[in-house]
Amino acid sequence: MHTRSLTAGLLVAGMLASCQTRRVFADDVGPVRVGVVWYDVGLPSACRVDVDVVEKELRAVFDAMGVVVDWETPDGAPIDDRGRTLMIAVPDDALGRPLLLGATIRGSRRSWVFACAVARELARPTRRAPSRASLSRAVGRVAAHELVHVLLPGLPHAGSGLMAARWYPHVLSGATLFADPATRLAIRRVALD
């Protein structure tokens, strides 16, 4: 009787282990790659960002989701996206929506980050202009949010994290920003398509 229980236990353990192995291999589809071309357009000195910090923050957010970002910052060359996403940093929303930090046209590969709006949001609690490093990091986070809109145009906003509809200064400047589970799952599904 004891031998039968042990045999059954080993059989169940083996089945569970093989199911777990299949699950790991099914999830391990390799990295999703996304190309980004970054432009700064007419940013005044109060809203100017360090592009290297923007890139580093955007990469950190996407690395955590298994997405590799191929980043390019052309030096004044004509805009040619070649299938990549154009991320354009401008001072403010042309439509005058003061609370908007970024925008993406649904179904396009174009996103805008409103750097001066991000600076104003960061300054709201203290009424002091943010440091260039802090602003650049926050702009990288807004760019990451907008890039998810490009990759997953039908994905709704989340209650918190990367895909929250409204961000407050502590989200822009706080600890590492993560995507919610639904966003991470949707990004991984992009790899399967």
SULQUI-V804555 format. One record per backbone hydrogen bond with DSSP energy under -1.0 kcal/mol. NH is the residue of the N-H (numbers start at 1). CO is the residue of the C=O. If there is no record, write none. Layout:
nh=NH co=CO
nh=NH co=CO
This chain:
nh=5 co=1
nh=6 co=2
nh=7 co=3
nh=8 co=4
nh=9 co=5
nh=10 co=6
nh=11 co=7
nh=12 co=8
nh=13 co=9
nh=14 co=10
nh=15 co=11
nh=16 co=12
nh=17 co=13
nh=18 co=14
nh=19 co=15
nh=20 co=16
nh=21 co=17
nh=22 co=18
nh=23 co=19
nh=24 co=20
nh=25 co=21
nh=26 co=22
nh=27 co=23
nh=28 co=24
nh=29 co=27
nh=32 co=66
nh=34 co=68
nh=36 co=70
nh=37 co=85
nh=38 co=72
nh=39 co=87
nh=41 co=89
nh=47 co=44
nh=54 co=50
nh=55 co=51
nh=56 co=52
nh=57 co=53
nh=58 co=54
nh=59 co=55
nh=60 co=56
nh=61 co=57
nh=62 co=58
nh=63 co=59
nh=64 co=60
nh=65 co=62
nh=66 co=63
nh=67 co=62
nh=68 co=32
nh=70 co=34
nh=72 co=36
nh=76 co=74
nh=84 co=81
nh=85 co=35
nh=86 co=109
nh=87 co=37
nh=88 co=111
nh=89 co=39
nh=90 co=113
nh=96 co=93
nh=98 co=96
nh=100 co=97
nh=103 co=112
nh=105 co=110
nh=108 co=105
nh=111 co=86
nh=112 co=103
nh=113 co=88
nh=114 co=101
nh=115 co=90
nh=115 co=113
nh=116 co=91
nh=117 co=91
nh=118 co=114
nh=119 co=115
nh=120 co=116
nh=121 co=117
nh=122 co=118
nh=123 co=119
nh=127 co=123
nh=135 co=131
nh=136 co=132
nh=137 co=133
nh=138 co=134
nh=139 co=135
nh=140 co=136
nh=141 co=137
nh=142 co=138
nh=143 co=139
nh=144 co=140
nh=145 co=141
nh=146 co=142
nh=147 co=143
nh=148 co=144
nh=149 co=145
nh=150 co=146
nh=151 co=147
nh=152 co=148
nh=155 co=152
nh=158 co=163
nh=162 co=178
nh=164 co=161
nh=171 co=168
nh=172 co=168
nh=173 co=169
nh=174 co=170
nh=184 co=180
nh=185 co=181
nh=186 co=182
nh=187 co=183
nh=188 co=184
nh=189 co=185
nh=190 co=186
nh=193 co=189
